Amino acid sequence: MKSKQYQAILADLDGTVNRGSALIPGADAAYSTLTARGLRWVFVSNAATRLATDLARKINGLGIPVPARQVVNSASALIRRLERNYPAAKVMVVGEPRLSEGLRQAGITLSDDPSETDIVTAALDTGFNFDKLSRAHRAIVNGALFWATNLDATFPTPDGFLPGAGSIVAAIATAVGRPPDYVFGKPSPDMAELALEILNLSAESCLVIGDRMETDILFAKNAGMDSALVLTGASSAEDVGNYSFSPDYILESLFEVVSLFDSLHSD
């Protein structure tokens, strides 16, 4: 057991805190118990169908009273990059309406014209069709950058897994013959950088908790953070051996992080 004194937790949402609109048992107790002890939280989600403020409202509705500033998603990282480095870019969105609205609120110009598009951003899009695929294809072939919010193949719901953003991205990548130029969601470190700005802490003082080896646990490794895999979502304990990296801890659920911290602080 490591002797660590973590100051903050970066927690995944779907599969870790909730499954769709259902809270995973014990997640609220873990949040309230550790918050009372002075632990700080940032919730990090690959989902870009909603904005971070929408996710904060959802979490609050599930019984976890988290301020909106403590929620970061792949849309947050995307908007941050556009605002800082591409403020004049014309962006084609293959995604849900709230992602487009978030870009508009940030002052980003949206485009449906492939000949006038600088960047194509692909995300989970429940209205994805051949017309959207064709326009994205033409824009990228014409020289537009190809960005993706995340590459999650699926996402968990109370009734099982459904196709994720990675399925949409794969269709476009197949059409253009290459992968995205950049991916903002986990395991890329963009959300970790944003979370550390919010917390004003070092990577070494944070623990990442999530349910997917290929996103959450690799995200922690890429960001220089320790990690805990919870077994309430996509990855099982048996899956760990299939990867060249591993979590620092394996927990049955988020609730067990309380006992983990008790053990760490007793060392």
Order of alpha helices (4+ residues) and beta strands (2+ residues): beta-beta-beta-alpha-beta-alpha-beta-alpha-beta-alpha-beta-beta-alpha-beta-beta-beta-alpha-beta-alpha-beta-alpha-beta-beta-alpha
